[in-house]
């Protein structure tokens, strides 16, 4: 059974520095107002496209608003075959509080 882990914002930066992909599952409007640089706005509408283009061996970080919904999404993606999946603890709210200089719109 595939599993995911929860990581802090500081750990997420380490993962991103090593080439991780970040999937932001917040709604499109919230994503457009601000997101982690390089994040992909993942939704039910583009999940198939994301999966078809994905490299399953590349580490994947799932981000939501507060770190709760991302756990379910991370679990789902791990079960789809992603080898290294994490959920961002505290979500985008924690990220923006810890790294206000690392947000793009």
N, C-alpha and C positions, 0 to 999 in steps of 0.2 A: 504494500500500500504506500503510495507516494505521500509525502508530507511537506509541509512548509514550516518556516520558522518566522518569528517576529523579530524585527531588528529596529534599533533606534535610528534617529536621524544621522548621528555620527557614523554608525555602521553603514548606513545607506550611502554616505559619501564614499566610504572605502569601497563598497561594492561598485558604485558608479565609476570610480577611478580605475577599476579593474574591468570595465566594459559592460556592466550590467545594463539591462533595459528596464525602463520604468513604465508601468502601465497605470495610468490614472483613471479610476473608474467613476470619478465625480461627473455630474452633468456638464454638458458642453459649455453652458454659460459660465459656470464656476471655473472651468478649465481655462476659458478664454480670458477671464479676469486675472488669472495668475496660476502658474504651475511650475513644477520642478523642470529646469532646463532639459530639453531632450525627451520629455515625457510624451507618451502616446496616449491620447484620450480614448480609452477602451470602453465600448458599450455593447449591448446586445446586437446593435445594428452593424457593427464592424468586427465582431468577434471572429467570424469566419475568415475575413480578410487578414486579420492579425495572426490567426493560427496558420494560415497558408504561407505567410511570409516569415514566420518565426523560425529562429534557430533554437531548437529545444535544449541545446547544451549551454546556451548563454544564460547566465544568472538573470532572474526576473524579480523585480520589486513591484509589488502591487500597492497602490496608494489610494486612499479614499479621503473623506472629510476628517474623521477622528480615529481611524485605525480599527474600526469594527467591521464594516462591510468588506473591507479588503481581506479580512481573514477568510471569509467564505469564498471570495473570488480566488484567493491564493490557493486554497484547498482544491477548488475546481480545476485550476490551471495545472497544479501539480498532478492531479489525477489524469489530466490529458496528456501527460508525458514530459512536461518541463522538468528538467533534472534538478534545478536549484531555484526554489521559489521562496520569497519572503513577503511578509506583510509589514508595512511601515507602521510601527507603534506611534499612536497619536495622530496618524495621518498627515494631511497637508497642514492642518492647524499647528501641529507640533513642529513640522518642518519650517513653516513660515515664522514661527516664534524663535526657533534656533538658528535659522539661516535666512534672515530677511534679504540678504544680499544675493541669494541664490534662487531667485524667482524671476520667471519671465512671463510676459503677457502676449 
